[in-house]
Amino acid sequence: MIDRQHLLQTLDALLQPEHFRDYGPNGLQVEGAAQVRKIVSGVTASRALIEAAIAAKADTIFVHHGLFWRGQDGRVTGWLRQRLALLLAHDINLIAYHLPLDAHPELGNNAQLALKLGLRAQSRFGEQDLGFMGERDQSAAFENAGNLAAHVEKTLNRPVLLVAEAQRPIKKIAWCTGGAQGYFEAAIAAGADAFITGEISEPQAHYARESGVAFIACGHHASERFGAPAVASHVAAQLGLAHEFIDIDNPA
Ligand SMILES: [Zn+2]
């Protein structure tokens, strides 16, 4: 058991939130118990995750998507009221790190997705250097975008959406987890043959056809399942805390 403040300092030292312009507060979002014993990590602070953390007897939840975002109107109603009520009633700390958790070079969402997919990062691109660029780990390029898409589909165990020319060989691969479709043009400019992210919007299908760079949308949630448990288990081991990752399935 350790002080909450010690845990927060350890996370800040690891993830360095001061280096990011983010869409919401990083670190402690809802104050719970002063002493921390067990962390449950997850992708999003949904009601289902909070209920699962209560059942798992956690005093702290660590997520990528917290409760508070720029542009919210500040009212504690509906889903926000329900989630806050559960956290407060059970004295649970909610800790969230957004962009710092995407960016960490070994434990972050992008680094951990690359590990799953067998990609080796060689450089970074795009706003705040959040985009990763690299190649397949075992030297051989993917024969074409279809092969790469099938590989992503099999690894993440979910259907992906592919917009691509059928036969272009794929050597340089760019990726950025979550809702990073806005990074596609920067990936094209950086010389990628293919770009992997969670979501696609209407314009990117045209950019893919017109540039010849393959676009693979593999699911926002599916692409961001790996950073939170990697960071939480690393820090839990360091501080002697219990940790459990709870994946609340999400088709989006
Ligand atoms: Zn996200």
Residues whose N, C-alpha, C, O or C-beta is under 5 A from the ligand:
A	BS01	ZN	G178 G179
